[in-house]
Amino acid sequence: MTEKRATAGKAAAASTTGTATKPRKLTYDPYVRHSVTVNADPDRAFRVFVEDFPQWWPPMFRCTKVGAPLGVDPKKNGRWYEIDEEGNEHTFGRIRVLDRPTRLVIGWHLNGFGRVDPDHASEFEVQFVPDGRGRTKVVLEHTNFEEMGTKHAKRVRNGMDKGWPTLPNEFKNRG
């Protein structure tokens, strides 16, 4: 789905002698995929997913406190963020691609412990595919977990595979 695909181990940078090290094989499935069909055209589904994100995102999926307020800047390079009790904003997502109403790509800055890690990001892409009957299939793919570093990649991936299945239904109920 995304141009930048997770691979079964990226080749390491060449050493000082000019030879490359052997790529590291992943010990986990590098993709988390889920989908849901909503009773809305792609434009409405896209708008609800992006602009209404603070309303449909489950309150238990927060990095500072359960139910903390959320915000979104719905534009390229826009932020997905949480606001803590002191009013500080914690950016946990950055919009990389915003092709209204068909595609959204977000750099995801949450590590395997639910903490914001601004220096590393996995990535998720959402596609909004019309089904021809006034409905839209919303397809989510989360990948590039190796960008979180070897210490966190598998933990982030497994956590996302547990969390993402609940989100399409939350979104569907809102859409």
N, C-alpha and C positions, 0 to 999 in steps of 0.2 A: 504494500500500500504506500509506504513512504519511500522517497528517494534514498534516504539513508537507512539501509537495512541492517539489522543485526546480523552478524555472521557467526559462524561456528568457530570463532576465535580470530581476532585480527592479527595480522603479522606484526610483530614487534618492530620497533625502529631498528635500523641497522646499527650494529655495534661499531666501535671505533676501528675495527679491522675491515669494515665494509660488508660483513656478512650479516644476513638477517637471522633472527632467532626463529625457532619453530613456533607457529601459531598455537595458542592455548585452546584446547577443545572445551567448549562449554559443557557443563554437567547438568544443564537444565534446558527446557524448551524456551527459546528466546522470545516467544510471542505469547501474549495474553489477548484472546479475541472473544468478543461478546457482541451480540446484536439484539435489537428489539424492533418491532414494527409498530409505528404510532399512527393514529388516525388524524393525520395532518399532512399538508403538502410540504415539500422540502423547505420552502421559505419559512413557514411557521415553525417546523421542527427545528431548524437551524436557530431561529430567533429565540425560541424557548430554551434550547440547550445552552446557548451562549449568554444571552442577555438576562435570562431568568435563572441562571446558574445559582445565585445565592438563595433562591427560594426552593429549588428542588434538591439541592445537594444535602444528603442526610446530616443531621446535626452531630452525630457521633464521629463523623469523619472530619476532624479538625486537628490542627497541630498545637494549638495553645490551650484551648478549653472547649469541652463539649458545648455545642450551640453558639460558639463565638460568631459574630457577624462576618459575612464574606463580602467581597467586592470583586468586580470584574471591569476591565477597560477593554471593551469589545472592538479592538483594532489590532492591526499587525504590530507586534512588539508590545501589545497590551498585556496587563498583568491579571492573573487570578491570585487573589490574596485574602488573607484573614486579618481581622482587626482584634488585637488583644484588649484586655481590660484597661490598659493605660492609653489606648488609642493608637498604639504602634501597629504599622502594617507589616505583615509577613508574606512576602511574595513566594508562593509555592509553585506557580506556573507562569510561563511566558508564551504568549501566542506567537508561533513561528509562521504559520500560514493561516490566512482567513479568506477563503474563497467562497463568499456568500452566494448561494445557499447550499453548496455541495460538499465543502471540505473544510476541516479545522485541524490544525496540528499544533500541539502544545508541548513545550519543553517542561518536564515535570521534575521539580527540585525537592522532592521529599525522599529522604533516605530510608533505609530499612527500619528505622526506629520512629518514624513519623515526624521527623525533624526536618526543617528547611535546610538544604545544603545548596547555597547559591553557586558553588563552584562545579557542581555535577548535575546532570539532568538525564533522565530517561525521556522517552517521548511517547505521546499517544496521539493517534490520528482518529478522527471521526469523519465518516462519510455519510452523506444523506442521499439515499438512492430512492427515487420515486418508483412505486410499484405499478403505476398506471391506473390505480383505482382510487386516487385521492389520498393514498397512504404513503408513508415513507419508511423504508428500512434504514435504521440508524446502526451503522457498523463501526465498532470501536476496536482498534488494535493498539496495544501498548507494547513497546519494544525498546531496544537499545539500553537494556538494563546494565550492560557492561560499562556504560558511561558513568555509572555510579561508583565504579571501582570494584575490584575483585572482592573486597571485604563485604560489600553490601549488595552486589548484583543479584544473587540468588534469593536473598531475603526480600529485596524489593519486589522481585518478580513473583515470588510465592505470595507475598502480602497482597499484591495487586490482583492476583488470580482469585483470592478470597473476597476482596472488596468490590471489584468491578461487577460481579454478577448482581449485586444488589442495586447498583446505580441505574442500569437501564430501566428497571421497573419503577424506581423513584421518578425518573425522567418521564416515562410513559404515563404515569399517573398525573403528572403535571401538564404534559402536552395535550 
